[in-house]
Amino acid sequence: MQAELIFTGTELLLGEILNTHAQYLGQRLTALGIEPVLHTTVGDQGDRLAAVIAQALNRSDLIIITGGLGPTTDDLTKDIVAEVLGLPMVLDEPSLDRIREFFRRRGTEMPEIMVRQAYFPAGSRVLPNPRGTAPGALLEKDGRFLVLLPGPPGEVRAIFEGSVEPFLLQLGVSGTVSRSKILKVCGISEAMVQGLLKDLGGRGNPGIAYLARPGEVHIRITARAPGWAAAEEKVAELAAKVQERVAGYLFGTGEEELEEVVGQLLLQNRLTIALAESCTGGLIGSRLTSVPGSSAYFLGGVVAYDNRVKESVLGVPKGLLETYGAVSAETAVAMAKGARGVLQADLGLGVTGIAGPAGGTAEKPVGLVYIALAVPGGVDCRRFLFPGERPGVRWGASNAALMMVKDYCRKLEEGTKA
């Protein structure tokens, strides 16, 4: 099966909004064994959209159109599809009820203009939208399928994964499928990762690709095979070898984020944590509290940018700051102990460094960060030198700090099992 993707919206043509749908849908379709053969972006002009849809119906088995399902006058997709297919527009009462309920739950009355979102070309299979008010639609014409999706990325994903993908699987589409697995590591450069894996292959089948992110590297393992099971087997075999090589740096797979992994470990070990952040400016606290349920282990944090805050709130001795400086192992240790003591947490994390672009010296260059983890019975303090500009230094420091917490929790678990 071959697929054609049509993206509507003048804002996409003008570059005002990044088109993330192409990447997402391309990956999902390829994984299903469906070949994307053409992408077209069309502005909010009905005649041009009609021409593109008519052409697509003559050459592709599956046409997916994103955008233009809203209630305003420039949302033309459903009307144009109905025009091209020679179908009337009809009201879908269940959809209208769901839209009314959407507004009722928010304590407001539904604007009359929203009724437009409940109209579809006759014969449409309505695709519920769990993330918004604009449902999608699925139509068949002479053995070809048209899928209409709204524009917001979150809504595209929710409808595609909830309704479109199951439908395509029921069709029994066949062909070479692609399966992937992403392993996430930090505390190691992309070049070093490739060095560890150089003898495991690269562009073969299965293959390995690398994506460098600030403070971390993603390793994507991909395999192609006639069926899902065969492709999954290839991926799993190579992934096991890769995981063994990068075990000391690995923090998650797939959609997992480091803060989620750390949060789960803190929960499992019944530990609480408090933060004292300087150069990261609350970034670590923000990441930890982005995880639902983090109040079970995160007690609070102090953004101690000024030395007076380090002294008065965290209890860092003034003499220590004058002797060693704010960016030093000694200060990081005192900050970690202070956070742990002031907030009465099991763990205290202290971070201080020079994020740049200014402030560096020959002795203490930009990118220098000290991270200390105070635990029952002692303090672990480490020195890091992160490359890149300010955002990269801060993100790298937050990753390194969270990895220290992860490693401590893992060792604690291993000690308990021993």
KEGU-102978 format. One record per residue (C-alpha): x, y, z; residue number from 0. Coordinates in Angstrom, 3 decimals. Example, Ala and Ser with C-alpha at 12.3 -4.5 7.8 and 13.67 -1.06 7.14 Angstrom:
<rs>
R       c1       c2       c3   i
R   12.300   -4.500    7.800   0
R   13.670   -1.060    7.140   1
</rs>
This chain:
<rs>
R       c1       c2       c3   i
R    0.000    0.000    0.000   0
R    1.224    3.485   -0.924   1
R    0.277    6.602    1.020   2
R    0.179   10.276    0.137   3
R    0.220   13.000    2.789   4
R   -1.425   16.388    2.296   5
R   -0.766   19.138    4.853   6
R   -3.078   22.141    4.747   7
R   -2.540   25.602    6.184   8
R   -1.030   28.819    4.858   9
R    0.943   29.079    8.105  10
R    2.873   25.957    7.052  11
R    3.720   27.423    3.640  12
R    4.945   30.653    5.225  13
R    7.121   28.811    7.709  14
R    5.270   30.276   10.679  15
R    4.674   26.772   12.073  16
R    7.000   23.769   11.823  17
R    5.379   20.817   10.064  18
R    6.030   17.947   12.474  19
R    3.268   15.819   10.937  20
R    5.479   14.696    8.036  21
R    8.026   13.072   10.325  22
R    5.489   11.528   12.670  23
R    3.141   10.102   10.019  24
R    6.043    8.943    7.850  25
R    7.490    6.945   10.712  26
R    4.170    5.432   11.784  27
R    3.173    4.443    8.257  28
R    6.558    2.927    7.463  29
R    6.382    0.887   10.648  30
R    3.041   -0.501    9.402  31
R    4.534   -1.531    6.066  32
R    2.865    1.351    4.197  33
R    5.074    3.325    1.833  34
R    4.729    7.152    1.958  35
R    5.369    8.280   -1.628  36
R    4.496   11.986   -1.685  37
R    4.088   14.973    0.646  38
R    2.187   18.085   -0.454  39
R    1.632   21.279    1.522  40
R   -1.316   23.439    0.446  41
R   -2.427   26.858    1.685  42
R   -5.965   27.759    2.643  43
R   -7.197   27.994   -0.968  44
R  -10.112   25.709   -1.830  45
R   -9.383   25.330   -5.545  46
R   -5.764   24.312   -4.961  47
R   -6.715   21.828   -2.252  48
R   -9.393   20.328   -4.518  49
R   -6.850   19.842   -7.317  50
R   -4.348   18.144   -5.003  51
R   -6.978   15.793   -3.557  52
R   -8.239   14.838   -7.025  53
R   -4.705   14.055   -8.180  54
R   -3.974   12.017   -5.049  55
R   -7.085    9.883   -5.608  56
R   -5.708    8.880   -9.019  57
R   -2.358    7.610   -7.758  58
R   -2.355    6.586   -4.074  59
R   -4.111    3.907   -2.015  60
R   -4.216    5.971    1.171  61
R   -4.500    9.757    1.405  62
R   -4.053   11.437    4.787  63
R   -4.970   15.120    5.059  64
R   -4.111   17.196    8.139  65
R   -5.595   20.542    9.141  66
R   -8.677   22.504    8.151  67
R  -11.214   20.729   10.396  68
R  -11.867   23.699   12.685  69
R  -15.002   25.861   12.870  70
R  -13.773   28.992   11.070  71
R  -14.271   30.040    7.458  72
R  -10.713   29.140    6.446  73
R  -11.171   25.533    7.640  74
R  -12.087   24.044    4.284  75
R  -10.906   20.437    4.254  76
R  -14.191   18.580    4.824  77
R  -16.129   20.797    2.418  78
R  -13.522   20.383   -0.325  79
R  -13.354   16.607    0.150  80
R  -17.145   16.444   -0.097  81
R  -17.025   18.563   -3.266  82
R  -14.352   16.394   -4.915  83
R  -16.208   13.184   -4.049  84
R  -19.622   14.594   -4.971  85
R  -21.068   14.050   -1.495  86
R  -23.392   16.193    0.619  87
R  -22.351   17.418    4.063  88
R  -24.427   15.863    6.876  89
R  -24.678   16.525   10.606  90
R  -23.361   13.836   12.951  91
R  -25.452   14.230   16.107  92
R  -23.139   12.147   18.399  93
R  -20.242   14.410   17.443  94
R  -22.301   17.496   18.210  95
R  -23.208   16.025   21.601  96
R  -19.537   15.373   22.386  97
R  -18.583   18.939   21.442  98
R  -21.349   20.346   23.647  99
R  -20.165   18.129   26.501 100
R  -16.597   19.376   25.984 101
R  -17.728   22.942   26.717 102
R  -20.139   21.931   29.479 103
R  -17.286   20.305   31.445 104
R  -15.469   23.642   31.271 105
R  -18.469   25.529   32.545 106
R  -19.110   27.481   29.330 107
R  -21.746   27.446   26.627 108
R  -20.745   26.102   23.214 109
R  -20.376   28.885   20.610 110
R  -22.803   28.310   17.726 111
R  -19.900   28.328   15.248 112
R  -18.687   25.020   16.735 113
R  -21.618   23.179   15.158 114
R  -19.637   23.281   11.925 115
R  -17.190   20.744   13.364 116
R  -19.963   18.150   13.607 117
R  -20.670   18.147    9.834 118
R  -19.002   15.518    7.617 119
R  -19.146   14.285    4.019 120
R  -21.920   11.679    3.803 121
R  -20.684    8.157    4.534 122
R  -17.798    9.286    6.746 123
R  -16.622    7.139    9.587 124
R  -16.142    9.672   12.386 125
R  -12.859    9.382   14.300 126
R  -13.232   10.621   17.918 127
R  -10.794   13.275   19.091 128
R   -9.859   12.711   22.768 129
R   -7.655   15.827   22.803 130
R   -9.902   18.475   21.231 131
R  -13.241   19.380   19.667 132
R  -12.537   18.593   15.991 133
R  -13.184   14.915   15.164 134
R  -11.369   13.254   12.286 135
R  -12.998   11.305    9.472 136
R  -12.361    8.257    7.301 137
R  -13.863    7.758    3.839 138
R  -13.516    5.140    1.102 139
R  -13.697    5.881   -2.635 140
R  -13.213    3.152   -5.262 141
R  -10.970    1.121   -2.982 142
R   -8.916    4.144   -1.884 143
R   -9.035    5.562    1.620 144
R   -9.042    9.187    2.755 145
R   -8.210   10.070    6.347 146
R   -8.941   13.585    7.596 147
R   -7.098   14.717   10.725 148
R   -7.065   18.058   12.594 149
R   -4.002   20.290   12.664 150
R   -2.663   20.329   16.276 151
R    0.099   17.705   16.635 152
R   -1.263   16.238   19.867 153
R   -4.649   15.697   18.263 154
R   -3.124   14.142   15.131 155
R   -1.267   11.613   17.253 156
R   -4.223   10.815   19.473 157
R   -6.588   10.142   16.556 158
R   -4.016    8.313   14.443 159
R   -2.961    5.958   17.223 160
R   -6.458    5.561   18.648 161
R   -8.460    5.097   15.440 162
R   -6.452    5.164   12.192 163
R   -3.714    2.720   13.093 164
R   -6.142    0.042   14.352 165
R   -8.170    0.433   11.140 166
R   -5.076    0.002    8.956 167
R   -4.039   -3.068   10.922 168
R   -7.496   -4.568   10.355 169
R   -7.022   -4.065    6.630 170
R   -4.106   -6.468    6.830 171
R   -1.714   -4.215    4.933 172
R    1.347   -6.126    3.851 173
R    4.861   -5.282    2.874 174
R    8.246   -4.810    4.446 175
R    7.786   -3.307    7.881 176
R   10.227   -1.280    9.901 177
R   10.646   -1.532   13.668 178
R   12.853    0.634   15.842 179
R   14.013    0.917   19.418 180
R   15.644    3.967   20.970 181
R   18.160    3.672   23.801 182
R   18.972    6.878   25.687 183
R   22.356    7.526   27.296 184
R   24.021   10.502   28.955 185
R   27.402   11.310   30.442 186
R   29.118   10.245   27.231 187
R   29.699   11.972   23.876 188
R   28.271   10.821   20.550 189
R   31.781   10.007   19.322 190
R   32.479    7.886   22.382 191
R   29.189    6.025   21.949 192
R   30.071    5.209   18.357 193
R   33.486    4.065   19.539 194
R   31.879    1.583   21.926 195
R   29.568    0.241   19.209 196
R   31.757    0.494   16.096 197
R   32.031   -3.273   15.559 198
R   28.261   -3.863   15.846 199
R   27.424   -2.407   12.434 200
R   25.980    0.834   11.223 201
R   23.914    1.070    8.051 202
R   23.029   -2.584    7.701 203
R   19.821   -4.368    8.562 204
R   19.484   -3.998   11.484 205
R   21.242   -0.652   11.591 206
R   22.340    1.852   14.201 207
R   21.883    5.613   14.039 208
R   22.785    8.328   16.526 209
R   21.061   11.542   17.556 210
R   22.977   13.966   19.762 211
R   20.837   15.991   22.180 212
R   22.045   18.521   24.763 213
R   23.614   16.383   27.472 214
R   22.517   13.056   26.022 215
R   22.723   10.748   23.010 216
R   19.901    8.665   21.534 217
R   20.829    5.387   19.846 218
R   18.207    4.246   17.332 219
R   18.251    0.595   16.280 220
R   16.130   -0.123   13.202 221
R   15.362   -3.310   11.303 222
R   13.250   -4.100    8.241 223
R   11.608   -7.468    7.592 224
R    8.526   -8.987    5.902 225
R    6.621   -9.008    9.202 226
R    6.519   -7.331   12.608 227
R    7.750  -10.374   14.524 228
R   10.806  -10.825   12.314 229
R   11.653   -7.120   12.474 230
R   11.199   -7.031   16.253 231
R   13.471  -10.063   16.646 232
R   16.246   -8.366   14.672 233
R   15.927   -5.202   16.740 234
R   15.886   -7.067   20.054 235
R   18.992   -9.075   19.209 236
R   21.082   -6.017   18.375 237
R   19.583   -3.909   21.189 238
R   20.728   -6.473   23.759 239
R   24.330   -6.161   22.531 240
R   24.163   -2.357   22.506 241
R   22.705   -2.198   26.018 242
R   25.535   -4.349   27.331 243
R   28.127   -1.938   25.880 244
R   26.507    1.272   27.197 245
R   25.071   -0.082   30.453 246
R   26.889    2.471   32.620 247
R   25.397    5.386   30.671 248
R   21.926    4.071   29.832 249
R   18.982    5.804   31.505 250
R   15.947    4.854   29.440 251
R   14.367    3.565   26.259 252
R   11.737    4.822   23.840 253
R    9.674    7.671   25.266 254
R   11.159    7.369   28.763 255
R   12.660   10.550   30.202 256
R   15.426   10.601   32.798 257
R   13.286   12.438   35.354 258
R   10.633    9.718   35.064 259
R   13.195    6.971   35.640 260
R   14.652    8.801   38.644 261
R   11.202    9.477   40.086 262
R   10.261    5.816   39.858 263
R   13.496    4.796   41.596 264
R   12.929    7.301   44.392 265
R    9.424    5.892   44.870 266
R   10.636    2.299   44.864 267
R   13.295    3.081   47.464 268
R   10.952    5.326   49.516 269
R   13.367    8.242   49.346 270
R   12.742   11.979   49.377 271
R   14.967   14.566   47.751 272
R   15.693   18.287   48.127 273
R   17.635   20.508   45.736 274
R   20.053   23.414   45.960 275
R   20.559   24.771   42.446 276
R   22.769   27.595   41.283 277
R   23.749   27.479   37.588 278
R   20.795   25.229   36.664 279
R   18.390   27.848   38.036 280
R   15.617   25.437   39.036 281
R   15.843   23.274   35.907 282
R   16.279   20.046   37.886 283
R   13.309   20.856   40.084 284
R   11.233   21.683   37.021 285
R   12.089   18.353   35.411 286
R   11.330   16.342   38.532 287
R    7.994   18.078   39.134 288
R    6.929   17.588   35.502 289
R    6.272   13.954   36.448 290
R    2.792   13.259   37.888 291
R    2.995   12.105   41.497 292
R    6.368   13.742   42.150 293
R    5.084   15.218   45.419 294
R    5.652   11.761   46.916 295
R    9.428   12.206   46.727 296
R   10.267   15.820   45.832 297
R   10.159   18.048   48.915 298
R   11.387   21.307   47.415 299
R   14.368   23.235   46.169 300
R   16.342   26.423   46.647 301
R   17.635   28.393   43.652 302
R   20.675   29.875   45.375 303
R   22.125   32.123   42.689 304
R   23.502   34.786   45.017 305
R   26.081   33.892   47.677 306
R   23.922   35.561   50.319 307
R   21.199   32.997   49.629 308
R   23.719   30.175   49.874 309
R   24.738   31.520   53.274 310
R   21.407   32.561   54.801 311
R   19.138   29.800   53.476 312
R   21.437   26.809   52.948 313
R   23.934   27.564   55.686 314
R   27.025   27.599   53.460 315
R   29.786   29.206   55.603 316
R   30.915   32.628   54.381 317
R   34.544   31.676   54.965 318
R   34.167   28.637   52.732 319
R   32.818   30.786   49.904 320
R   35.645   33.299   50.312 321
R   38.321   30.583   50.371 322
R   37.125   28.244   47.615 323
R   34.623   30.344   45.640 324
R   30.990   29.760   44.732 325
R   32.000   27.312   41.979 326
R   33.891   24.652   43.891 327
R   33.530   21.149   45.216 328
R   33.433   22.491   48.761 329
R   30.503   24.792   47.997 330
R   28.585   22.077   46.141 331
R   28.971   19.746   49.139 332
R   27.804   22.446   51.571 333
R   24.810   23.246   49.327 334
R   23.801   19.571   49.148 335
R   24.085   19.154   52.916 336
R   22.199   22.397   53.454 337
R   19.300   21.410   51.208 338
R   19.056   17.994   52.839 339
R   19.092   19.498   56.326 340
R   16.818   22.489   55.782 341
R   14.138   20.445   54.020 342
R   14.713   17.271   56.067 343
R   15.045   15.064   52.999 344
R   16.719   11.690   52.593 345
R   18.831   13.036   49.728 346
R   20.226   16.491   49.045 347
R   21.508   17.567   45.635 348
R   23.763   20.603   45.223 349
R   24.742   22.067   41.831 350
R   27.038   25.017   41.169 351
R   28.932   25.991   38.038 352
R   29.591   28.419   35.204 353
R   27.001   28.136   32.430 354
R   28.429   31.054   30.406 355
R   28.835   32.649   28.035 356
R   30.772   34.948   30.386 357
R   32.303   34.343   33.799 358
R   34.880   31.713   32.894 359
R   38.618   31.837   33.700 360
R   41.602   29.668   32.854 361
R   41.233   27.960   36.218 362
R   37.434   27.754   36.108 363
R   36.277   27.724   32.471 364
R   32.740   28.028   31.125 365
R   31.088   24.647   31.406 366
R   32.683   23.745   34.738 367
R   30.061   22.320   37.123 368
R   30.339   20.662   40.522 369
R   27.522   18.363   41.594 370
R   27.214   16.911   45.085 371
R   24.750   14.323   46.350 372
R   24.334   14.180   50.124 373
R   23.001   10.838   51.356 374
R   22.736    9.157   54.738 375
R   26.321    8.496   55.714 376
R   28.203   10.767   53.315 377
R   28.443   13.003   50.245 378
R   29.467   12.155   46.685 379
R   30.847   15.172   44.789 380
R   31.899   15.125   41.134 381
R   33.482   17.612   38.755 382
R   32.130   18.003   35.214 383
R   33.133   20.083   32.208 384
R   30.238   20.411   29.770 385
R   30.748   21.614   26.176 386
R   28.483   23.955   24.238 387
R   26.575   27.112   25.011 388
R   24.549   28.052   28.080 389
R   21.418   25.914   27.373 390
R   23.565   22.854   26.675 391
R   25.659   23.325   29.823 392
R   22.564   23.686   31.990 393
R   20.809   20.680   30.460 394
R   23.968   18.585   30.663 395
R   24.352   19.520   34.330 396
R   20.740   18.586   35.073 397
R   21.224   15.230   33.343 398
R   24.432   14.517   35.244 399
R   22.766   15.399   38.544 400
R   19.789   13.134   37.873 401
R   22.132   10.337   36.783 402
R   23.933   10.581   40.133 403
R   20.602   10.097   41.885 404
R   19.745    7.197   39.560 405
R   23.079    5.479   40.176 406
R   22.725    5.862   43.944 407
R   19.237    4.329   43.902 408
R   20.385    1.445   41.687 409
R   23.298    0.663   44.026 410
R   20.961    0.847   46.983 411
R   18.667   -1.701   45.340 412
R   21.572   -3.977   44.490 413
R   22.799   -3.804   48.081 414
R   19.348   -4.680   49.373 415
R   19.139   -7.717   47.076 416
R   22.656   -8.921   47.938 417
</rs>
